Amino acid sequence: MSTLADDSLIEDAQEVFQTLVPKEREVQSRDGLWYFLRILPYRTAKNTIEGLVLTFVDITQQKEATAVVAAARDSRELADSMMQTLREPLLVLDETFRVKGANRAFYQTFGYVPGSVEQHLLFELDGGQWENPPLRQLLEKVLPANETFQDFLVEHTFPQIGKRRFLLNARRLIRETGDKALILLAMEDITAREEREGEKEET
């Protein structure tokens, strides 16, 4: 086996020999491999201690898999934090257009209780206001064809907030864990902007 990068192996062995208490820990070799080290006292048939038994189990693959999972979790947490700080409403949809997540701006804009839209179909929200055939056709192409769309206009009278106009943008959201891709749907409320522009034209 390659030389270990850890120089405390001799100290551990001496400690086990003196205390007769087994020791277990992870160690890394100088070429980057990881091993699970176990140091045990060696007892003879006469129950006397005449040495030590050291075993090394290669755990490199398990360590790498753990690192990948941790990195993916950190990446998801970072992405979620970024999503929550954005001012425009955002939805994350799965391949069936079921809501997997929504940011704070979405709940504030549409007057929903936080967490209340998860696992609901997009087209069922607001009493079916989002059931829009052209929108559905665009969304159906996002995942299989990896297509995006921008500035799709939606105008509805919503139960909580009244008449609003939104520009919708959607794109495929790749997941680092190897799970199925998702759809990121962003909504820009242009109602107030268009009202201001209309007022300017009148004056």
C-alpha positions as CSV (number, residue, x, y, z in Angstrom):
1,M,0.0,0.0,0.0
2,S,1.2,3.5,-0.6
3,T,2.7,5.6,2.2
4,L,0.1,7.2,4.3
5,A,-0.2,11.0,4.4
6,D,-0.9,10.8,8.1
7,D,2.2,10.5,10.2
8,S,0.5,9.5,13.5
9,L,0.1,5.9,12.6
10,I,3.0,4.9,14.9
11,E,1.6,6.9,17.8
12,D,-1.8,5.2,17.4
13,A,-0.2,1.8,17.3
14,Q,1.8,2.5,20.5
15,E,-1.4,3.7,22.2
16,V,-3.3,0.6,21.3
17,F,-0.4,-1.7,22.4
18,Q,-0.3,0.1,25.8
19,T,-4.0,0.4,26.5
20,L,-5.2,-2.6,24.6
21,V,-8.1,-0.5,23.3
22,P,-8.8,-0.9,19.6
23,K,-8.6,2.2,17.4
24,E,-10.5,3.0,14.2
25,R,-10.3,6.0,11.9
26,E,-10.1,7.1,8.3
27,V,-6.6,7.7,6.8
28,Q,-5.5,8.9,3.4
29,S,-2.5,7.8,1.3
30,R,-0.2,10.1,-0.4
31,D,-1.7,9.2,-3.8
32,G,-5.2,10.3,-2.6
33,L,-6.8,7.0,-1.7
34,W,-8.8,6.7,1.4
35,Y,-8.8,3.8,3.8
36,F,-10.7,2.8,7.0
37,L,-7.9,1.8,9.4
38,R,-8.5,-0.6,12.3
39,I,-5.8,-1.3,14.9
40,L,-6.4,-4.3,17.2
41,P,-4.2,-6.0,19.8
42,Y,-3.0,-9.4,18.7
43,R,-3.8,-12.1,21.2
44,T,-2.2,-15.6,21.1
45,A,-3.9,-18.8,22.0
46,K,-2.6,-18.4,25.5
47,N,-4.3,-15.0,25.7
48,T,-1.1,-13.0,25.7
49,I,-0.5,-9.8,23.7
50,E,2.3,-10.3,21.2
51,G,1.6,-7.5,18.7
52,L,-0.9,-5.6,16.7
53,V,-3.2,-6.4,13.8
54,L,-3.7,-3.5,11.3
55,T,-6.4,-3.7,8.7
56,F,-7.0,-1.3,5.8
57,V,-10.3,-1.2,3.9
58,D,-10.4,1.0,0.8
59,I,-13.3,3.5,1.1
60,T,-12.2,5.9,-1.6
61,Q,-15.4,5.4,-3.6
62,Q,-17.6,6.0,-0.6
63,K,-15.7,9.2,0.3
64,E,-16.0,10.5,-3.3
65,A,-19.7,9.7,-3.4
66,T,-20.2,11.5,0.0
67,A,-18.3,14.5,-1.4
68,V,-20.5,14.7,-4.5
69,V,-23.7,14.5,-2.4
70,A,-22.4,17.2,-0.1
71,A,-21.4,19.5,-3.0
72,A,-24.8,18.9,-4.6
73,R,-26.6,19.8,-1.3
74,D,-24.5,22.9,-0.9
75,S,-25.3,23.9,-4.5
76,R,-29.0,23.4,-4.0
77,E,-28.9,25.4,-0.8
78,L,-27.1,28.2,-2.6
79,A,-29.5,28.1,-5.6
80,D,-32.5,28.2,-3.2
81,S,-31.1,31.2,-1.3
82,M,-30.5,33.0,-4.6
83,M,-34.0,32.1,-5.7
84,Q,-35.6,33.4,-2.5
85,T,-33.8,36.8,-2.8
86,L,-35.1,37.6,-6.3
87,R,-37.9,40.1,-6.5
88,E,-39.8,38.5,-9.4
89,P,-42.1,35.5,-8.7
90,L,-40.5,32.2,-9.5
91,L,-41.9,28.7,-9.7
92,V,-40.0,25.4,-10.1
93,L,-42.0,22.7,-12.0
94,D,-41.5,19.1,-12.6
95,E,-42.1,17.3,-15.9
96,T,-45.9,17.1,-15.2
97,F,-46.0,20.8,-14.3
98,R,-46.4,20.1,-10.7
99,V,-45.0,22.8,-8.4
100,K,-41.8,21.7,-6.6
101,G,-40.9,25.0,-5.2
102,A,-41.8,28.7,-5.1
103,N,-39.9,31.8,-3.9
104,R,-41.0,34.4,-1.4
105,A,-41.9,36.9,-4.1
106,F,-44.4,34.4,-5.7
107,Y,-46.3,34.1,-2.4
108,Q,-46.3,37.8,-1.7
109,T,-47.4,38.7,-5.3
110,F,-50.3,36.2,-5.5
111,G,-51.4,36.3,-1.8
112,Y,-50.7,32.7,-1.1
113,V,-49.7,31.2,2.3
114,P,-46.0,30.1,2.0
115,G,-45.8,26.4,1.2
116,S,-49.4,26.1,0.0
117,V,-48.8,25.7,-3.7
118,E,-46.2,22.9,-3.5
119,Q,-47.3,19.6,-5.2
120,H,-50.2,21.4,-6.9
121,L,-50.4,21.5,-10.7
122,L,-49.6,24.9,-12.2
123,F,-52.8,24.7,-14.2
124,E,-54.9,24.2,-11.1
125,L,-53.7,27.3,-9.3
126,D,-56.1,30.3,-8.9
127,G,-59.1,28.3,-9.9
128,G,-57.5,27.2,-13.3
129,Q,-56.5,30.7,-14.3
130,W,-53.1,29.3,-15.6
131,E,-54.8,26.8,-17.9
132,N,-53.6,28.4,-21.1
133,P,-53.2,26.1,-24.1
134,P,-50.4,28.2,-25.8
135,L,-48.6,28.3,-22.5
136,R,-49.0,24.6,-22.0
137,Q,-47.5,24.0,-25.5
138,L,-44.5,26.1,-24.7
139,L,-43.9,24.4,-21.4
140,E,-44.2,20.9,-22.9
141,K,-41.1,21.7,-25.1
142,V,-38.9,23.0,-22.3
143,L,-37.7,19.6,-21.0
144,P,-37.7,17.2,-23.9
145,A,-36.4,19.7,-26.5
146,N,-34.4,21.9,-24.0
147,E,-36.2,24.9,-25.3
148,T,-36.7,28.3,-23.6
149,F,-39.2,31.0,-24.1
150,Q,-39.4,34.6,-23.1
151,D,-41.9,37.4,-22.7
152,F,-45.0,35.2,-23.0
153,L,-47.9,37.5,-22.0
154,V,-50.5,36.3,-19.6
155,E,-53.4,38.5,-18.5
156,H,-55.8,37.4,-15.8
157,T,-58.1,38.6,-13.1
158,F,-56.7,36.8,-10.1
159,P,-58.8,36.0,-7.0
160,Q,-56.5,37.7,-4.5
161,I,-54.8,40.5,-6.5
162,G,-57.2,41.5,-9.3
163,K,-56.3,42.1,-12.9
164,R,-52.6,41.7,-13.7
165,R,-50.4,41.3,-16.7
166,F,-47.3,39.1,-16.5
167,L,-44.5,38.3,-18.9
168,L,-43.4,34.7,-18.4
169,N,-39.9,33.2,-19.1
170,A,-39.0,29.6,-18.8
171,R,-36.0,27.4,-19.1
172,R,-34.7,24.0,-18.2
173,L,-33.1,23.7,-14.7
174,I,-30.3,21.1,-14.5
175,R,-29.9,19.3,-11.2
176,E,-26.4,18.2,-10.1
177,T,-27.6,15.1,-8.3
178,G,-28.5,13.4,-11.6
179,D,-32.2,13.6,-10.8
180,K,-34.7,14.6,-13.5
181,A,-34.4,18.1,-14.8
182,L,-37.0,20.7,-13.7
183,I,-38.5,23.9,-15.2
184,L,-37.8,27.3,-13.9
185,L,-40.7,29.6,-14.6
186,A,-40.2,33.4,-13.9
187,M,-43.0,35.9,-13.9
188,E,-42.5,39.7,-14.5
189,D,-45.5,41.8,-13.4
190,I,-45.7,44.6,-16.0
191,T,-49.1,45.9,-14.9
192,A,-47.9,49.0,-13.1
193,R,-45.3,49.7,-15.8
194,E,-47.9,49.6,-18.6
195,E,-50.3,51.8,-16.6
196,R,-47.6,54.4,-16.1
197,E,-46.7,54.3,-19.8
198,G,-50.4,54.7,-20.7
199,E,-50.7,57.8,-18.4
200,K,-47.7,59.4,-20.1
201,E,-49.2,58.9,-23.5
202,E,-52.5,60.5,-22.4
203,T,-50.6,63.6,-21.2
